[in-house]
């Protein structure tokens, strides 16, 4: 592929990654607000504490953003098929996004009322994976990479543990509103696993100064999330502002995690690879 089409293709994918990230954030935030503002009566029926008009607007925004995410996923897949068949670096995040989008479209209708804990966990888990996939695509295209560097086992396990911890947090929030404690304990167990793996990942060599700053930001946000989570569990419980602050830090941690991994895997591979041969 010549320089001009290749540059245009990468630029379009980078824009799709950025737009998908923003829309994914909108979907996650809307879901968080709806979930945190849901309470359960003695019969276990879910009721929103939001004003009916506000709840209707939030649900409408959620549906519209989710529909736009599906269109962006399709556009990214078409662009990769047409222009990026040889770029493994582009295909990986696009496949990640496509699988997450398809899964969310299947389980979406079952999330109403938070009746099934596994559905709540899967919904938030794949929603976070979708957000990370779009940001991954944006970061890869920004790096102008043609391949993904070899990632460490701890890095892959850290991503999996983070997504699982975030997903169990959603189930814990819904269960806490019903007086259940088991999902909360599961959330704390996944936190311990996530902390061990994150600490192991942070011991890896730093690629550059930017990666060092990303690490510091990751540690700071993780500390803030642990603090807000601890305060949210203290009486009186169901403090909406604390729960929402705790939940909103998860997308920020996800984006930092992806940026750090790209810095540690892609940029070193680019530095040590020969310059690409461009067709005339």
Secondary structure, 3 states (H helix, E strand, C coil): CCHHHHHHHHHHHHHHHHHHHHHHHHHHHHHHHHHHCEEECCCCCEEECCCHHHHHHHHHHHHHHHHHHHHHHHHHHHHHHHHCCCCHHHHHHHHHHHHHHHHHHHHHHHCHHHCCHHHHHHHHHHHHHHHHHHHHHHHHHHHCCCCCCCCCHHHHHHHHHHHHHHHHHHHHHHHHHCCCCHHHHHHHHHHHHHHHHHHHHHCCCCCCHHHHHHHHHHHHHHHHHHHHHHHHHCCCCCCHHHHHHHHHHHHHHHHHHHHHHHHHHHHHHHHCCCCCCCCC
